[in-house]
Amino acid sequence: MSALFGNYSRRPIHLVKGQGTKVYDEAGKEYLDFTSGIAVLSLGHANPILVEAIKEQSEKLWHISNLFESPEQEQLAATLVKDTHLAHGFFCNSGAEANEAAIKLARKHTGKHTIITFENSFHGRTFGAISATGQAKVQQGFGPLVEKFIHVPFNDVKALEAVVNDEVAAIMLEVVQGEGGVNSVSEEFGEAISNICKEQGILLIIDEVQTGIARTGTRYAYEQTALKPDILTLAKGLGGGFPIGAMLGTAEMFGTFSPGTHGTTFGGNPLAVAVAQTVLNHVFEESFLGEVLKKSEYFTEQLEKILPAENFTVKGMGLLLGVNCVKAVAPLITKAEDAGLLLVGAGEEVIRLLPPLTVTYEEIDAAIAILADILND
C-alpha cells in the first residue's frame, strides 16, 4: 500500500524530465505536454531564464517572512497593477489562498456576507473556496459549508437579477470556467454584471487563477470584456511552476486589510517573487501577448478542420481551449496519452488544451495530428 493518501487518481506514468513543451517518462518515452501542469507552466518546462532566476535567488535569500520590508514584492505588485485600475497586491501560495483572501476582503470591506457565484465554477479546495464553487462533487462529504454563498446558472442574466439584494457583498466569477467546461462569459452577461455591480454598490471579484498571466492572450482575461474587477485573484501561470498566488485590489480596498487582518508565512517569499517577476518580464510584453493570440487562432482553425462539426465544438480563449465531445472524454485522453500527447479534461465531456504559452506551431501541428486520429476514430 502506498504511503500517500489516495485523493488523486494518478495516471500510471512517472515523468522524470521536461524541456519546453516536451516531457519524458522513466522509460525515455517522449510526450507533448498540453496540460502545462494545469495551466501553470507559462514558459514551458525547465526554461533557462527561470532556472537562472531561481538559482541566482537561491544563493542570496530563501525566506525572511513578511515581518520585514520586501522591495521585490513591491516591484512584483507594481508590475501586476501597471496600466490597470487596480492599485495593491497581496501574495500567498496558491489560487485557493488567493480566493480565500478575496472572500475575506470583500466581506470585511462591505460589512455584508452574501457572495453570488455560479454553477460549474471552481475556486479551490479550502472551505471558503469549495463553498464558493458551484460543483456539488467538490463539496460532498465535508459537512456544513461556509454560509451565504448563492450559486446561479452561468450566463443567465435573469437568474442573477433574481438573487441580487441589499445583502450582497460581491459577485465572484471566472471569465472562462476552466474546470467547469471551458465556458466563457457572454458579452451580454458581462455587461449585466458590470451594470449590477455599479448600480447596487456590489464588489466584483474575478478569479483569474487559470485565465490570468497571458493565458488568454491579454495580461488578464477580463481585459477582453466589459468587466472591471474590484478584486482579482491569480496563481498558476504567475510562478511558471513555482508556487505563488496573488490577490489584487483597487485603492478603495487598501484600508480594509490593515496590519493583522490577514497573513501567510510563506506567501511572497524571495524565491517565488524572483521567479514570478521573471515570468512577467516576458509574458507581459506586447509581442509575446500578440503571439499567444496568433497561436490561439491557428490552433482553433486547425482543430475546426479536423473535427466533425456535428459531434465536436471548440471553445475558450487564447491558449485555454476546450473541445466539447458530447461524450465521456476520459477514454480519449488515455488514447492521446498512449500516442504521446498529454491532455486534461474539463468536466466529463470536454477536453481541455493548455499548452505552454511558448508552444511552437510545429508542436501544435503534432498535437493536431494525434487529436485527428483519436477524435475521428
C-alpha positions in Angstrom: 0.0 0.0 0.0 1.2 3.5 -0.8 2.4 5.8 1.9 0.4 8.6 0.1 -3.3 9.3 0.6 -5.4 8.2 -2.3 -7.1 11.5 -3.1 -5.6 11.7 -6.6 -6.5 9.4 -9.5 -2.9 9.3 -10.7 -2.0 8.2 -14.2 0.5 5.4 -14.4 3.3 7.5 -15.8 6.4 8.6 -14.0 7.7 11.7 -15.7 11.3 12.4 -14.9 12.4 15.2 -17.3 11.0 18.1 -19.3 12.2 20.8 -21.7 9.8 23.3 -23.2 6.6 21.5 -24.3 8.1 18.1 -24.1 8.4 15.7 -21.2 9.9 12.2 -20.8 9.0 9.3 -18.6 11.4 6.9 -16.9 11.5 4.6 -19.9 12.5 7.5 -22.2 9.2 7.9 -24.0 8.5 11.5 -25.2 5.2 13.3 -24.7 3.9 16.7 -25.8 2.6 18.2 -22.6 -0.6 20.1 -23.4 -1.6 20.3 -19.7 1.2 22.6 -18.6 0.7 21.3 -15.1 -2.9 22.5 -15.4 -2.2 26.0 -16.9 0.9 26.6 -14.7 4.0 26.3 -17.0 3.7 29.6 -18.8 7.2 29.4 -20.3 7.4 25.6 -20.5 9.4 23.1 -18.6 12.9 24.0 -17.3 13.0 27.3 -19.2 16.6 28.5 -18.8 15.6 32.0 -17.8 13.6 30.7 -14.9 16.3 28.2 -13.9 18.7 31.0 -13.8 16.3 33.3 -11.8 15.8 30.7 -9.1 19.4 29.7 -9.0 20.5 33.3 -8.6 18.0 34.0 -5.8 18.7 30.7 -4.0 22.2 31.8 -3.5 21.1 35.0 -1.8 17.9 34.6 0.3 15.2 31.9 0.5 12.9 33.1 3.3 12.5 36.0 5.7 8.7 36.0 6.3 6.5 39.0 5.9 7.8 40.6 9.1 10.3 42.7 7.0 10.1 45.0 4.1 10.3 43.5 0.6 11.2 45.8 -2.3 11.0 42.8 -4.5 7.3 42.2 -3.5 6.7 45.9 -4.1 8.1 45.6 -7.6 6.1 42.5 -8.4 2.9 44.1 -7.2 3.6 47.2 -9.2 4.2 45.1 -12.4 0.9 43.3 -11.9 -1.2 46.5 -11.4 0.6 48.6 -14.0 -1.7 50.3 -16.6 -4.8 48.9 -14.8 -7.3 50.4 -12.4 -6.0 48.1 -9.7 -3.6 49.5 -7.1 -2.4 47.0 -4.5 -1.3 43.4 -4.2 -1.2 40.6 -1.6 1.0 37.5 -2.1 0.2 34.0 -1.0 1.0 30.4 -2.2 -2.0 29.2 -4.3 -5.2 30.1 -6.1 -7.3 28.8 -3.3 -5.4 31.0 -0.8 -5.9 34.0 -3.1 -9.6 33.3 -3.3 -9.8 33.0 0.5 -8.2 36.4 0.8 -10.6 37.8 -1.7 -13.7 36.5 0.1 -12.4 37.8 3.4 -11.6 41.2 1.9 -15.0 41.6 0.2 -16.9 40.7 3.4 -14.8 43.0 5.6 -14.8 45.9 3.2 -18.6 45.9 2.7 -19.7 44.6 6.1 -22.0 42.2 4.2 -21.7 38.5 3.9 -23.6 37.2 0.8 -21.5 36.3 -2.2 -23.0 35.3 -5.6 -21.1 32.7 -7.6 -22.0 30.5 -10.5 -22.8 26.9 -11.3 -19.9 24.9 -12.7 -17.4 27.3 -11.2 -14.3 26.2 -9.4 -12.5 28.4 -6.9 -10.3 25.9 -4.9 -10.3 23.3 -2.2 -10.3 25.2 1.1 -13.6 25.6 2.9 -14.3 29.1 1.7 -13.3 28.1 -1.8 -15.4 25.0 -2.0 -18.3 26.9 -0.6 -17.9 29.4 -3.4 -17.5 26.6 -6.0 -20.7 25.7 -7.9 -20.0 22.0 -8.2 -21.6 19.6 -5.7 -18.9 16.9 -6.3 -16.3 19.2 -4.8 -18.4 19.8 -1.7 -19.7 16.3 -0.9 -18.8 14.7 2.5 -17.4 17.7 4.3 -20.4 18.7 6.3 -21.7 22.3 6.7 -20.1 24.7 4.3 -19.3 28.4 4.8 -22.7 30.2 4.7 -24.1 32.9 2.5 -22.9 31.7 -0.9 -25.6 31.7 -3.6 -24.9 29.7 -6.9 -26.8 30.7 -10.0 -26.6 29.5 -13.6 -23.7 30.9 -15.6 -24.6 33.4 -18.4 -28.2 33.7 -17.1 -29.0 37.4 -16.6 -32.5 36.8 -15.2 -31.3 34.2 -12.7 -28.6 36.7 -11.5 -31.0 39.6 -11.2 -33.4 37.5 -9.2 -31.0 37.0 -6.3 -29.4 40.5 -6.1 -30.4 42.3 -3.0 -29.0 44.7 -0.3 -27.2 41.9 1.5 -24.9 41.0 -1.4 -21.3 41.9 -0.7 -19.8 40.6 -4.0 -20.3 38.7 -7.3 -17.4 36.2 -7.9 -16.8 34.6 -11.3 -14.3 33.2 -13.8 -14.1 34.9 -17.2 -13.6 31.3 -18.5 -14.7 28.4 -16.3 -11.7 26.2 -16.8 -12.5 23.2 -14.6 -16.2 23.6 -15.3 -16.1 23.0 -19.0 -14.2 25.9 -20.6 -17.3 28.1 -20.6 -16.7 31.8 -21.5 -18.7 34.7 -20.0 -21.0 36.0 -22.7 -20.9 39.7 -23.7 -24.4 40.2 -22.5 -23.7 38.6 -19.1 -20.5 40.6 -18.7 -22.3 43.8 -19.3 -25.2 42.8 -17.0 -22.7 42.0 -14.1 -20.9 45.3 -14.7 -24.1 47.3 -14.5 -25.5 45.4 -11.5 -22.3 46.0 -9.5 -22.2 49.7 -10.4 -25.8 50.3 -9.7 -26.1 48.3 -6.5 -22.6 49.0 -5.0 -21.6 45.4 -5.2 -18.0 44.4 -5.4 -16.8 42.3 -8.3 -14.3 39.5 -7.7 -12.8 38.0 -10.8 -11.0 34.7 -10.3 -8.2 34.6 -12.9 -6.2 31.8 -11.3 -6.4 29.9 -14.6 -7.0 32.6 -17.1 -4.6 35.2 -15.9 -0.9 35.9 -16.7 -1.3 35.9 -20.5 -3.1 32.6 -20.8 -5.9 34.1 -22.9 -3.7 36.4 -25.0 -4.0 39.5 -22.8 -2.5 40.0 -19.4 -5.8 39.3 -17.8 -8.9 37.8 -19.4 -11.2 40.5 -18.0 -9.4 43.0 -20.3 -11.3 41.4 -23.2 -14.7 42.0 -21.6 -16.8 44.8 -20.1 -15.9 43.6 -16.6 -13.8 45.7 -14.2 -13.0 43.8 -11.0 -12.6 45.4 -7.6 -10.6 42.3 -6.6 -8.6 40.0 -8.9 -7.1 36.7 -7.9 -4.1 35.0 -9.6 -1.9 31.9 -9.3 -1.0 29.0 -11.7 0.9 30.8 -14.5 2.2 33.6 -12.3 5.2 31.5 -11.0 5.7 29.5 -14.2 5.8 26.3 -12.0 6.9 27.8 -8.7 4.1 28.1 -6.1 2.8 31.6 -5.7 -0.6 33.2 -5.7 -1.8 36.9 -5.6 -4.8 39.0 -4.9 -5.0 42.4 -6.4 -7.4 45.2 -5.4 -8.4 48.8 -6.1 -7.2 51.7 -4.0 -10.5 51.7 -2.1 -9.7 48.2 -0.7 -6.4 49.3 0.9 -7.6 50.4 4.3 -9.6 47.2 4.8 -6.6 44.9 5.1 -4.8 46.7 7.9 -2.0 45.1 9.9 -3.0 41.8 11.5 -6.2 41.2 9.4 -4.7 38.6 7.1 -1.4 37.0 6.5 0.7 34.0 5.4 4.1 32.6 6.5 5.4 31.7 3.0 3.5 34.0 0.7 5.6 36.2 -1.4 8.9 34.6 -0.3 12.0 35.7 -2.2 12.3 32.5 -4.4 8.7 32.8 -5.6 8.9 36.5 -6.2 12.1 36.3 -8.2 10.6 33.6 -10.5 7.3 35.4 -10.9 9.0 38.7 -11.8 11.0 36.9 -14.4 7.8 35.3 -15.8 6.1 38.7 -16.0 9.1 40.4 -17.7 8.5 38.1 -20.6 4.8 37.2 -20.9 3.5 40.8 -20.4 5.5 42.0 -23.4 3.1 43.1 -26.2 4.9 41.0 -28.8 4.5 37.9 -26.6 0.8 38.5 -26.0 0.3 39.0 -29.7 2.0 35.7 -30.4 -0.3 33.9 -27.9 -3.3 35.3 -29.8 -1.9 34.2 -33.1 -1.2 30.7 -31.8 -4.7 30.5 -30.4 -6.2 31.5 -33.8 -4.1 29.0 -35.6 -4.8 26.2 -33.1 -8.6 26.8 -33.3 -8.6 26.9 -37.1 -6.7 23.6 -37.3 -9.0 22.0 -34.7 -12.1 23.0 -36.6 -10.6 21.5 -39.8 -10.2 18.0 -38.2 -13.4 17.9 -36.1 -16.7 16.6 -37.5 -18.9 19.7 -36.8 -21.9 17.6 -35.8 -20.0 15.9 -32.9 -17.5 18.5 -31.6 -17.2 22.2 -30.9 -14.2 24.3 -30.0 -14.5 27.0 -27.3 -12.3 29.0 -25.0 -9.9 31.9 -25.2 -6.2 32.2 -26.0 -4.4 29.0 -25.1 -7.1 27.9 -22.8 -9.2 25.9 -25.3 -11.8 23.2 -25.0 -13.1 20.5 -27.3 -16.7 19.6 -26.4 -17.0 16.0 -27.4 -20.6 15.4 -26.2 -19.5 12.2 -24.6 -17.1 11.0 -22.0 -13.6 12.2 -22.8 -11.6 10.0 -20.3 -11.0 7.2 -22.9 -9.9 9.8 -25.5 -7.4 11.3 -23.1 -6.0 7.9 -22.4 -5.7 7.2 -26.2 -3.9 10.5 -26.7 -1.5 9.7 -23.8 -0.7 6.4 -25.5 0.1 8.3 -28.7 2.4 10.8 -26.8 0.0 13.7 -26.1 -0.8 14.7 -22.5 -4.3 16.2 -22.0 -6.7 17.1 -19.2 -10.4 17.1 -19.0 -12.8 19.9 -18.0 -15.8 18.1 -16.7 -16.8 14.8 -18.3 -17.3 15.8 -21.9 -14.7 18.5 -22.6 -11.0 18.0 -23.4 -9.0 21.0 -22.2 -6.0 22.1 -24.2 -3.4 24.0 -22.1 0.0 24.0 -23.9 2.8 26.2 -22.6 2.5 29.8 -24.0 5.8 29.1 -25.7 4.4 26.2 -27.7 5.6 26.2 -31.3 3.4 25.9 -34.4 5.2 22.6 -35.2 4.1 21.3 -31.8 0.6 22.4 -32.3 0.6 20.6 -35.7 1.9 17.4 -34.0 -0.9 17.6 -31.3 -3.5 18.2 -34.1 -2.3 15.0 -35.9 -2.8 13.0 -32.7 -6.2 14.6 -32.0 -7.3 13.9 -35.5 -6.6 10.2 -35.1 -8.3 9.8 -31.7 -11.3 12.0 -32.4 -12.1 10.7 -35.8 -11.7 7.0 -34.7 
